[in-house]
């Protein structure tokens, strides 16, 4: 059959099929739009505001469905001129174009294809009509024409163009105008100009063409779009080459990348579409800005990472989740909310709560803040305070609020590490080892915990000692605070102490960043070698936890409890309560408030809270038989080994003896040495007995030390430091 007769036959057959109006089965426009699946998942806050966009389909790059009104007029014009000039005139099949194509086949001349936008859309919607590697068959072309006619009968023109622009392939993995606009041009579809629109339309005609070919077609299209214009084709060529290499559409962008990944992974299996979370976008944005701004101020102190979590006290809902400092960090993918870190002194509230619950201590009990040497299986444990100074006898209220280390260790000796570990686990802190494994260093935060678990443990204190799980998806089962994990009376007393600005003044001063204009209870902590800095606290409605440090574990430089995480904590708390009050909690049953005073006026008289049955009017240091406290040797520790270095002058190797008590003098090996609480001794090899003699000539305390010759190092006093 001649080409002419074949073309005429094809046209007549198509016409007959179209006139017959077969019942071609196609989805409605609303169904197509509903079933559209972007390659990205949007993670939203509780009110539907966008938190994060995350790519979840690696096979294809498809953006969000874009309404025709949100696509630039230039793009709509370019697409129609390029693909279907009579789009608004025909009813699915462009017979003039079909005739021209048939005539071209007759004379073997190259002409534009006769496929209309509606016909192309039909091919995209129906797999049977989809173009194969060798093009469409005659049967597919006939079916396409029939389907296009049917679409035109059931869809409006604007719906056809909108659907086409959203599902047409452009280049490589890119499908739809939203993905194309954001990937190649770095903007939304409504912002495309004439040049960008021409390049986009040219790509539909030749998705995999070389940049020069795409640029040439785009320049020709620009002349058609603006008759009489003289576009700069060289400029279009350079622009096209750059655009086709650009990949501006990041796999993930937003303000909650770490929570978004967890939310997508935790949603119901098989679920599609956007993910709704419990977060508050304005709070998340403010908290992230506050953290990043403060970390920029600390960059000179070797601090680059931070994390924060905000919890609703009543429901356990996560209101903000910031896993890292983002661009400021070299480990931005690490989620600091879940990373295991040493919590420093932030565990102390639970230790004192356990001691109060066991009636070993009250908030007014006096603890000795002085040098202590505690025998352990691995040697002597010698805790130090953050400022390496001792305050003498202090109340529990002062010891906790001012974050003194030595009184905390003495308290743990009373409670025992294993009992303390059980208390921590009950509050939701799953320690990796037993309490005995950590020993007395557990009082100063030697175990590792996550920011989320630690903040939720403080939420337990905020809820009167009742523990409940956290949740970040509305679909997750709500966990209201359940049975008491911490004695409610002890939880109240600890909260009252941590809200007491006067009690923390010994360490933090009266004008501390921890002081808020509304009721809050807060504790700071710094781990060994300044690797982690924390501020955890609660108000009537919220619990906020902040960590700053380095994901690599590198130590910070001169970052204290109030210069690290605390300023961020205070800013976020102020934001949360900018229009909402926060009142002190009501005391639970079993508490009494009593006026009391201290002997020797160690602290000012005050009204104090007690577990019923533990209250008393006066707290004083128990005197010895003479009415004075018994003298004792503060340092060195019993069993200390001293090595003499022959390269150092003897005068520079003197050993300092320190004592507590009054009117004391020293003896070494039975011979008098000196008087006073602080003396120096020039050591000589051998084993020696050091004695402290009281005013009656009796031996009040004694230790043994050993001095070894140069180069002999067989042991050393174990000294462990911790910081508040």
GUDRENPA-173774 format. One record per atom (N, C-alpha, C): x, y, z. Coordinates in steps of 0.2 Angstrom, whole numbers, plus 5000, padded with zeros to 4 digits. Each point is the difference from the previous one (the first is absolute). Last residue first. Example, Ala and Ser with C-alpha at 12.3 -4.5 7.8 and 13.67 -1.06 7.14 Angstrom:
2
506449895035;500450065001;499650055003;500249725000;499650065000;500450065000;
***
This chain:
724
515151015440;499350015000;499750014993;502249845004;499850075000;499250015000;502249825007;499450014997;499850075000;502249825004;499750075001;499450004996;501849825013;499550014994;499650065001;502349855008;499750065001;499550014994;501849815014;499450014994;499750065002;502649945007;499350015002;499550014994;502149844996;499850085001;499350005003;502349824993;499350015002;499950085001;502149904994;499649945000;499350015002;502450124992;499350025000;499649945000;502750105003;499649945002;499250035000;501950144994;499949954995;499649945002;501350135019;499950024994;499849954995;499549945025;500550034997;499850024993;498249985020;500449964996;500550044996;498250015022;500450044996;500549954996;497549985014;500649974998;500350044995;498050025021;500250024993;500749964999;497750015018;500649974998;500250024993;498450115022;500049974993;500749974999;498250115021;500649984997;500049974993;498750155023;499949974993;500749984998;499650085022;499350014997;499949974993;501649975023;500149994993;499250014997;500850135023;499849934997;500050004993;500450195016;500649964998;499849934998;498650195004;500149965006;500649954999;499250154983;500250045005;500149965007;500349864977;499550055002;500350045006;501249874978;500050005007;499550065002;500749834978;499750075002;499949995007;501849864984;499450005005;499850075001;501449814982;499950075001;499450015005;501949814992;499450015003;499950075002;501649864980;499950045006;499350005002;502049874984;499350005002;500050045006;501950044980;499849965006;499350005001;501950194990;499749934998;499949965006;499650275001;500649954999;499849934999;498950284999;500049935000;500749975000;499050245009;500549984995;500149925001;497850175006;500549955002;500549984995;498050205009;500449974995;500549965002;497450105009;500750005001;500349964994;497650105011;500349994994;500750005001;498550035018;499649964996;500349984993;501450055024;499650034995;499649954996;502649975012;499350015002;499650044995;502149815000;499950074999;499350015003;501549795003;500150034993;499950085000;500649785019;499650064998;500250034993;500249735006;500450065001;499650064998;499349774997;500050015007;500450075002;499649934977;500349945003;500250025007;499050204992;500249954995;500549955003;498050205008;500649965001;500149964994;498650255007;500149944996;500649965002;497950185010;500749994998;500149934997;497850195007;500349944998;500850004999;497850155005;500650005004;500349935000;497750004988;500350055003;500649985005;498749904975;500050005008;500450065002;500549864978;499450045002;499949995007;502249994981;499649975006;499450045001;502349944981;499450045002;499649975005;502649994988;499549975005;499550055001;501949974980;499650055004;499549955004;502649974989;499349975000;499650045005;502450054984;499750005006;499249975000;501950054983;499649935000;499749995007;501550184993;499450014995;499649935001;502050035011;499650055003;499350014996;501949854993;499649985006;499550055002;500750004974;500350025007;499649985005;500149864978;499650065002;500350015007;500749814987;500150064996;499750075002;499749775011;500750035001;500250074996;497649895009;500350014994;500750045001;498149845015;500550065000;500350004994;497549905008;500649984997;500550074999;497849895016;500350064998;500749984996;497449905009;500749984998;500350064997;497849955018;500350044994;500749984999;498349935017;500349954995;500350044994;498250145014;500349945003;500349954994;499750264994;499649945002;500449955003;500850265002;499949954995;499549945002;499150185008;500449984995;500749995003;498250045015;499650014993;500449974994;499949945028;500450024994;499650004994;499050065025;500249954995;500450024995;498750075026;500550024994;500149934996;497750055014;500749975001;500450024994;498250175011;500049944995;500749975000;499150115023;500250024993;500049944996;499450005023;499550054997;500350024993;500949835014;500250065002;499650064998;499649774994;499950005008;500250075002;499250004975;500349955004;500050015007;498150094982;500650015003;500449945003;498150044979;500149975006;500750015003;498650174985;500649954999;500049975007;497650104992;500750025002;500549955000;497250094997;500549964996;500750025002;497350035010;500750025000;500449954996;497649975002;500150085000;500750025000;498749784988;500350025006;500150075000;498749774985;500150085002;500450015006;499249794989;500750015000;500150085002;497849904998;500449965005;500750015000;498650074978;499749995007;500449955004;501250134981;499649945000;499849995008;500750254993;500249935002;499549954998;500850284995;499649944999;500349945002;500450265010;500349954995;499449955000;500750275007;499549955000;500149954995;502050145013;499550004995;499449955001;502650135008;499449965002;499550014995;502650014993;499550045003;499449965002;502449895001;499650034995;499450045003;501749935014;500449974993;499650034994;499950045026;499850044994;500349984994;500149885021;500650044998;499850054994;498249825002;500550025006;500650034997;497550024988;500649965000;500550025006;497150004995;500650045000;500649955000;497150014994;500649975003;500650054999;497149964995;500550045001;500649975004;498249874984;500250025007;500650055000;498049844985;500550054999;500150035007;499249754989;499950055004;500550064999;498849764987;500550055001;499850055005;498749824991;500549975004;500650055000;498350034980;499849975007;500749975003;500450184981;499649945000;499949985008;500450254988;500349955004;499649945001;499950174979;499750005006;500349945004;501250154980;499649955002;499750005007;500750234986;500349945004;499549955001;499750154979;499950015007;500449945003;499850154976;500249945003;500150005007;498750134977;500350005006;500349935002;499750124975;499749955004;500450005007;500650124980;499350025001;499649965005;502349974994;500050074999;499250035001;501349785003;499550035005;499950074999;501449864985;499449965002;499550035004;502150114995;499549994994;499449965002;501750015016;499650075000;499650004994;501349815002;499550005006;499650074999;501849974986;499549964998;499450005005;502050115005;499750044995;499449964998;501449905016;499650065003;499650044994;501549824994;499449975004;499650065003;502050054989;499549984995;499449975004;501850075013;499750064997;499449984995;501349825011;499550045004;499750064997;501849854992;499449984998;499450055004;502450075003;499949954995;499350004997;500950135019;500250034993;499849964994;499749945024;499550064998;500250034994;501249815009;499349985000;499650064998;502450014990;499749995007;499349984999;502450014985;499250004999;499749985007;502450014990;499850055005;499250014999;500949864982;500450045003;499750055005;499449734990;499950074999;500550045004;500349744990;499850055006;499950074997;499549774985;500650055002;499850055005;498649824989;500349995006;500550055002;498649994980;500749964999;500249985007;498150154997;499949934998;500649955000;499850225015;500249984994;499849934999;498850205015;500649965000;500249994993;497650065016;500550034995;500749965001;497149985006;500749975001;500450044995;497450015013;500550034995;500749975002;497149985006;500749975001;500450034994;497450045013;500550024995;500749975002;497149995006;500749985002;500550014994;497450105009;500549984995;500649985003;498050095012;499749974994;500549964995;500550135021;499449975002;499749954994;502650034999;499550055002;499449965002;502749924998;499350004998;499650065003;502749894991;499650035005;499350004998;502849964994;499449975000;499550035005;502550024987;499650045004;499349974999;502949944994;499249995000;499750055004;502549914987;499750055005;499250004999;502549854994;499350014999;499750055005;502349954998;499849974994;499350014999;501750065018;499650054997;499849974993;501249885017;500450034995;499650054996;498449855013;500850005001;500350034994;497550085003;500349935000;500850015001;497850165007;500650004996;500449935001;497450145006;500549945001;500550014994;497650135013;500549994995;500549945001;497350075007;500649975002;500550004994;497450115010;500549994994;500649975004;497250095002;500549975004;500549974994;498150215002;500349954996;500549975005;498050214999;500249945003;500349954996;500150264993;499549965001;500349935004;501450174991;499550045003;499449965002;502549905000;499550024995;499550045004;502749905002;499450035004;499650034994;502149914995;499549945002;499450035003;501950134994;499649994994;499549955002;501050145020;500249954996;499549994994;500650155021;499850024994;500249954995;500649965022;499350025001;499750024993;502149825003;499850075001;499350015000;501249794998;499850034994;499950085001;500749845017;500449994994;499850044995;499050035021;500749995002;500449984994;497650044998;500450065000;500849985001;497949865000;500549994995;500550065000;498150005015;500449945001;500649994995;498450184997;500550015006;500449945001;498349994984;500650044998;500550015005;498249804996;500250045005;500650044998;498849814990;499750074998;500250055004;500749775003;500350034994;499650064997;499349905021;500750025000;500350034994;497849915000;500050065004;500750035001;499749794990;499750054995;500150075004;500449815013;500650014995;499850064995;498349935015;500650035004;500650024995;498149874992;499850075001;500650045003;500349774996;500050044994;499850075001;499949855018;500750024999;500050044993;497949925007;500250055005;500850024998;499049834987;499750064998;500250065005;501549784993;499550025005;499750074999;500749864979;500450045005;499550025006;499149884983;500749974999;500550035005;497149964998;500650045002;500749974999;497849954984;500250005007;500650035002;499250094978;499749945003;500250005008;499650194977;500549985006;499649955004;499350004975;499950045006;500549985005;499949964974;500349975006;499950055006;499049944973;500150055005;500249965007;500349904975;499650005006;500250055005;500450044974;500349965005;499550015006;499650134981;499749935000;500349955005;500850234996;499350005003;499749935000;502750045001;499549994995;499350005004;502050025012;500050064995;499649994994;500449925029;499849984993;500150074996;500849875026;499950064996;499749984993;499649885026;500450004993;499950074997;499949985027;499649994994;500450004994;500050015030;500349994994;499549994994;500050135025;499749954996;500350004993;500550155019;500349945000;499749944996;499350245001;499949975006;500349935001;500250144980;499349965001;499949975007;502150104993;499550064999;499349975001;501849855001;500050045006;499550064999;500249864981;499849965006;500050045006;501050104982;499250004999;499749965006;502349984997;499850065004;499350024999;500849824988;500049985007;499950065005;500050024976;499449975003;500149985007;501950094990;499450055000;499449975003;501849864996;500150045006;499550055001;499949864981;499849965006;500150055006;500650094979;499349995000;499849965007;502350044995;499650065002;499349995000;501649795005;499850054994;499750065003;502049855013;499250004999;499950054994;502149865016;499850044994;499349994999;501750015023;499649964995;499850044994;501150105019;500549964996;499649954995;499350195018;499849994993;500549964995;500050055025;500350064996;499849994992;499549835017;499750065003;500250074995;500949784996;499450014997;499650065003;502249925007;500050054995;499350014997;500549835016;499850065003;500050064995;499849764989;500250025007;499850075002;499749854980;500250074999;500350025007;499249784998;500550014995;500350075000;498249935014;500649995003;500650014995;497750024993;500250065005;500749995002;499449874977;499850015007;500250065004;499850024973;500449955005;499650015007;499350124981;500349954996;500249945005;497950175005;500750005001;500349944996;497750144998;500249945000;500849994999;498050175009;500750014998;500349935000;497750075007;500149994993;500750014997;499149995024;499950074997;500150004992;500549815013;499350015001;499850064997;502349955000;499649964996;499350015000;501450115016;500050034993;499749964995;500049915022;499650065000;500150044993;501349815004;499349985000;499650064999;502250045004;499949984993;499349974999;500750065022;500050064996;499849984992;500549835016;499350035001;499950064996;502149904998;499549964997;499350035001;501950115010;500050004993;499449964997;499950105025;500349944997;499950014992;499550155021;499549974996;500249934997;501550145012;499549985005;499449964996;501950084988;500249955005;499549985004;499550184986;500049934996;500349955005;500150225008;499349985000;499949934996;502150115000;499949975007;499349985000;500650104980;500349935001;499949975007;499250224996;499649954996;500349935000;501150195011;499449985003;499649944996;501950094989;500249965006;499449985004;499750154981;500249934998;500149965006;498450234996;500649985003;500149924999;498250184992;500449954996;500749985003;498150165007;500750024998;500449954997;497849945008;499950064996;500750034997;500149815015;499749994993;499950064996;500950025022;500449964996;499749984993;498850145016;500650034997;500449954995;498249915012;499750054995;500650034997;500549865017;499949964994;499750054995;501650115018;499449965000;499949974993;502450055011;499550034996;499449965001;502750035009;499449975001;499450044997;502350044989;499949985007;499449965001;501050084979;499650055004;499949985007;502049974980;499549965004;499650065004;501449984974;500050035007;499449965004;500649984976;500549975004;500150035007;498350034982;500450065001;500649985004;498349844995;500250034994;500550055001;500049815018;499550044997;500350044994;500849755008;500150075000;499450044998;500749725009;499650054996;500250075002;501249765001;500150065004;499650054995;500549725005;499650054996;499950065004;501849784999;499750055004;499650054995;500349744992;500450055004;499750055004;499049814988;500550024995;500550065003;498149915012;500449944998;500550024995;499350185018;499749964995;500449944998;499950215020;500349944998;499549974995;500250265005;499549955001;500449944997;500450265010;500349954996;499649945002;499750295000;499849935002;500449954996;499850285008;500349954996;499949935003;498150185003;500750005002;500349944996;497550085007;500450024994;500750015001;497949885013;500650025001;500350014993;497450025009;500549954997;500650045000;497450015012;500750034999;500449954997;497250044999;500649965003;500650034998;497850074993;500450045005;500649965003;498349914985;500350054996;500450055004;499949745007;499550054999;500350064996;500749725003;500250075000;499350045000;499949775001;500750005002;500250085001;497949894993;500150035006;500750005003;499149924978;500249955005;500050035007;499550154982;499449955000;500249945006;501650174995;499550035004;499449945001;501849944986;500350015007;499450035005;499649984976;500149945003;500250005008;500050204987;499349985001;500049935003;502150094995;499750035006;499349985001;501049924980;500349975006;499850035006;499250094980;499749935001;500349965006;500850224992;499350005003;499749945002;502250014989;500050015007;499350015003;500849974976;499749945004;499950025007;501150154985;499250004999;499749945003;502450064999;499750015006;499250004999;501449894981;500350045005;499550005006;499849874979;499550065002;500350045005;501049854978;500050005007;499650065003;499349874977;500550055002;500050005008;498849894975;500249985007;500650045002;498050064981;500749985001;500149995008;498050094989;500049925002;500749985001;499550234994;499549985005;500049935002;501550094984;500250015007;499449995005;500649914974;499550025004;500150015008;501550014975;500049975007;499450035004;500750084979;499649944999;499949965007;501550194996;499350025001;499549944999;502550065004;499749935001;499250025000;501650174999;500349964995;499749935000;498850255006;500349935003;500449974994;498650204998;500650025004;500449945002;498049994987;500550024996;500650025005;498349885013;499950014993;500750024997;499449945024;500150074998;500050014992;498749795013;500750034999;500050074998;498049875006;500549955000;500750025000;497550085008;500550034996;500649955001;497250035005;500649954999;500550024996;497550075014;500650034996;500549945000;497949965010;499850064996;500650034996;499049755011;500650044998;499850064996;498549875019;500150014993;500750044999;498949925021;500649974997;500150014993;498250085015;499949954995;500649964998;500050185018;499449965001;499949944995;501950164999;500049965006;499449965000;501250074978;499450025004;500049965006;502450064987;499449955001;499450045004;502550044984;499550035004;499449955001;502850004993;499449974999;499550045005;502650024987;499550025004;499449964999;502950044994;499449974999;499550025005;502750054988;499550015005;499349964998;502950074992;499449965000;499550015006;502250104996;499750014994;499349965000;502350115015;499349975001;499650014993;502350095009;500049944998;499349965001;500550235004;500149965006;500049934998;499550184985;500750025002;500249955006;497850004991;500449974996;500750015002;497950085010;500449965003;500549974996;498350144992;500350045005;500549965004;498649894984;500550054997;500450045005;498349865008;500649974998;500550044996;497950095006;500449995006;500649974998;498450024983;500350065002;500550005006;498849804994;500550024995;500350075001;498249935014;500649955001;500550024995;498050124998;500350015006;500649965001;498749964982;500350064999;500450025006;498649815001;500649994995;500450065000;498050015012;500549975003;500649984996;498250114990;500350045005;500549975004;498849874984;500350054997;500450055005;498549845008;500649964997;500550054997;497950085008;500549995006;500649964997;498350054985;500250065002;500549995006;498949804991;500550034995;500350075003;499149795014;499750064999;500650044995;499449725004;500450065001;499650064999;499449764998;499750045006;500450075000;499549874976;500449985006;499750055006;499449884973;499950055005;500349995007;500449944972;500149975007;499850065005;499449944972;500350045005;500049975007;499749834980;499850075001;500450035006;499449735000;500250054995;499950075002;500249735012;499750075000;500450044994;500649785008;499650004994;499750074999;500749945024;500249964994;499650014994;500150195020;499749934998;500249974994;501750175011;499350004999;499749934998;502350075006;499649975005;499250004998;501950094986;500149925002;499549975004;499950244996;499849964993;500149925002;500750155017;499250004999;499849964994;502350035005;499749965004;499349994999;501250164987;500249934999;499649955004;499750235005;499649984994;500249924998;501250115018;499349985002;499649974994;502150104996;500149945004;499349975002;500150214987;500249944996;500149935005;498950255001;500049955004;500249934997;499850224989;500250025007;500049945005;500350014971;499550025005;500450015007;500449844977;500150075002;499450025005;501349794983;499650015006;500150085002;500849904979;499649945003;499650025006;500650204982;500349965005;499649945002;500250154978;499449975004;500449955005;501250134983;499850045006;499549975005;501749944979;499649965004;499850045007;501250054973;499850025007;499649945003;500850014977;500449975004;499950015008;498750094981;500049935000;500549965004;500050244999;499449985003;499949925000;501850124989;500150005007;499449975004;499950014976;500649965002;500050005008;498550154990;499849935000;500549955002;500650234999;499549995005;499849935000;501450074982;500450005007;499549985006;499050034979;500449944999;500449995007;498750204997;499649945001;500449945000;501150194994;499950005007;499549955002;500550024977;500649985004;499950005007;498250094987;500149925000;500649985003;498450215003;500749994999;500249935001;497750124989;500349975006;500849994999;498150154989;500649974998;500449985006;497250064991;500650015005;500649964997;497850014990;500450064999;500650005004;498049855009;500150024993;500450074999;499849825020;500050074999;500250024993;499749775005;499650035005;500050085000;501349884984;499349994999;499550035006;502450005001;499850054995;499249994998;501049865016;499950075003;499850054995;500549774994;499350015003;499950075003;502149944990;499550014995;499350015003;501849965014;500050064997;499550014995;500149795010;499850055005;500050074997;501049824988;499350005000;499650055005;502449985000;499850034993;499250005000;501049915019;500050075000;499850034993;500149765003;499550035004;500050085000;501749894990;499449984996;499450035004;502150015010;500050044994;499450004996;500449855019;499850075002;500050054994;499549744995;500650045003;499850075001;498149815002;500450034995;500650045003;498049875009;500749975001;500550044995;497650045001;500250005007;500749995001;498450104981;500649965000;500350005007;497950104997;500149974993;500649965000;499650115020;499449954999;500149974993;501550175006;500149945003;499549954999;499750224994;500449974995;500249935003;498850145014;499649984994;500449964995;501150115018;499649945003;499649974994;501350194995;500449945001;499649955002;498950204998;500149974994;500549945000;499450125020;499449974997;500249964993;501650145010;499949945004;499449964997;500350214992;500649964998;499949935003;498450175006;499949974993;500649964998;499650005026;499950054995;500049974993;499249915026;500449994993;499950054996;499049965022;500550054999;500449994994;498249855009;499750074999;500550054998;500749775006;499750014994;499750074998;502049985019;499349974999;499750014993;502749995005;499450045001;499449964999;502349944993;500150025007;499450045003;500649894978;500050075000;500050035008;500149764992;500450044996;500150075001;498749865015;500649974999;500550044995;497750075006;500550005006;500749974998;498350004983;500250075002;500450005006;499349794992;500450034995;500250075003;498449885013;500749975000;500550034996;497850074998;500250025006;500749975001;498849944981;500250074999;500350025007;499949744991;499650055003;500450075000;501549795001;499349994997;499650065003;502749904998;499650055001;499350004997;502149864998;499549985005;499550055002;501250034977;500249965005;499549975005;499150204988;500649984999;500349955005;497650064996;500450054997;500749984998;497249905004;500849995001;500450064997;497350015009;500449994994;500850005002;498050045015;500349944999;500449984994;499050225007;500249975006;500349934999;499150144982;500650035003;500349965006;497949934991;500649984995;500650035003;498050055011;500249935001;500649984996;499050224997;500349995006;500349935002;498850044980;500750035000;500350005006;497849924998;500549964996;500750035000;498350115011;500249945004;500449964996;499150194990;500550025005;500249945004;498449974984;500650024997;500550015005;498049845007;500150074998;500750014997;498749765001;500450045004;500050074996;498749824991;499949995008;500550055004;500049984975;499350005002;499950015007;502249984991;499750074999;499250005002;501149795001;500350055005;499750074999;499649844984;499649985006;500250055005;501250014981;499450024998;499549995006;502249915001;500050085000;499350034999;500349764997;500050025007;500050085001;500149914978;499449995003;499950025008;502150024989;499550044997;499350005003;501749845006;500150075002;499550054998;500049784991;499750005006;500150075004;501049974979;499350004999;499650015007;502349964999;499850074998;499350014999;500849795006;500150045006;499850084998;500149834983;499449995004;500050055006;501850004985;499450034997;499449995004;502350005014;499749964994;499450044997;502150125013;499449975001;499849964994;502650035008;499450044998;499449975001;502149905006;500050014993;499450044997;500349955024;500750024997;500050014993;497650045011;500649955001;500650024997;497650125010;500550004995;500549955001;497549995010;500650035001;500549984994;497749935004;500150054995;500750035001;499149845015;500049964993;500150054995;499950075022;500749974999;499949964993;498850235008;499849934999;500749974998;500050235006;499549975004;499949934999;501450134986;500350005007;499649965005;499250044977;500649955000;500349995007;498450174997;499649935000;500649955000;500750224998;499849985007;499649935000;500750084979;500649995004;499849985007;498350084986;500349934998;500649985004;499250225003;499549955003;500249934998;501350174991;500150005007;499549955003;500549954975;499850065004;500249995007;501049904976;499849985007;499850065004;501049974977;499350025001;499749995007;502750064991;499549955001;499350035001;501850124985;499949995007;499449955000;501649984979;499550055003;499949985007;501649944977;500050005007;499550055002;499949854977;500350065003;499950005007;499349844981;500549995004;500450065003;497949984987;500550034997;500749995004;497949915008;500049994993;500650024997;499750045023;500249934998;500049994993;499350215007;500749995000;500249934999;497750055000;500350024994;500850005001;498849945019;499949954994;500350024994;500150155018;500449945001;499949954995;498650184999;500750034999;500549945001;497849965007;500050014992;500750024998;499650005023;500049934997;500050004993;499850215010;500749975001;500049934998;497950104999;500550034995;500749985001;498349925015;500049974993;500450034995;500149965027;500150064995;500049974993;498849915024;500449984994;500050064995;498950035021;500449945002;500549984994;498450184997;499749965005;500349945002;500950264991;499749944998;499749965006;500950225003;499550004994;499749934999;501850075016;499450035002;499450004995;502249924995;499849965006;499350035002;501650044981;499350014999;499749965006;502450004998;499850074999;499250015000;501849835010;499349994998;499750074999;502349955007;499749935000;499350004996;501450215004;500549954998;499649934999;498850195007;500350024994;500549944998;499049985021;499549994995;500350024993;501450025018;499849935000;499549994994;500750225007;500549974996;499849934999;498550135013;500050024993;500649964996;499849965023;499449984996;500050024993;501750085013;500149934999;499449974997;500050235006;500549994995;500149924998;498550085018;499750014993;500549984995;500449885024;500150074997;499650004993;499149865020;500649994995;500050064996;498449965017;500650015003;500649984996;497749974993;500050075002;500750025004;499449784994;500250034994;500150085002;500549825019;499450024996;500250054994;501549795011;500050085000;499450024996;501249785015;499550024995;499950075000;502349915009;499350005002;499650024994;502249884993;499950055006;499349995002;501849824989;499350034999;499950055006;501949824989;500050065004;499450044998;500849725002;499850064996;500050065004;500849805009;500049984993;499850064995;500249995025;500650014997;500049994992;498250075021;500049964994;500750014996;499550125020;499949935002;499949964994;500950265010;499949964994;499949935002;499350225014;500549955000;499949964994;499450255014;499949964994;500549954999;499050155022;500549974996;499749964994;498750145014;500650005004;500649984996;497450124996;500549964998;500650005004;497450035008;500550044997;500649954998;497949945011;500049994993;500650044997;499449975024;499550054996;500149994993;501549885015;499349985002;499450054997;502349974986;499950015007;499249985002;501449884979;499650065002;500050015007;501349884978;499949995007;499850075003;500149874974;500050075004;499849985007;501249864979;499550005005;500050065004;500749934973;500250035006;499449995005;499949944977;500649965002;500250035007;497450024992;500750034999;500549955002;497649944991;500449995005;500750044999;497149994992;500750024999;500549995006;497649964998;500449945000;500750024998;498250175001;500149965007;500549955000;499550114979;500450045005;500149975007;498749894984;500750004998;500450045005;497749995003;500349945001;500850004999;498750184993;500050005008;500449945002;499450024977;500550055002;500249995007;498949784991;499850084999;500650045002;500349764988;499950035007;499850074999;499549824980;500550045003;499850035007;499249824978;500050015007;500650045002;498449994977;500750005003;500050015007;498149954982;500050015007;500849995003;499350094974;500049945004;500150025008;499450124977;500050025007;500049945004;500050044975;499649955004;500050015007;501350144986;499250014999;499649955004;502449974999;499850065004;499250015000;500949834986;500049985007;499850065005;500250044976;499549955002;499949995007;501850124992;499450045000;499449965002;502149904997;500050035006;499450045001;500349894980;499949955005;500050045007;500650124981;499349985000;499849955006;502250084997;499650055002;499349985000;501649844992;500050025007;499650055003;500149964977;499649945003;500150015008;501250154986;499350015000;499649955003;502349974999;499850065004;499350015000;500849834986;500149985007;499850065005;500150044976;499449965002;500049985007;501950114993;499450055000;499449965002;502049884997;500050045006;499450055000;499849774986;500450065000;499950045006;499849734998;499650065000;500450065000;
***
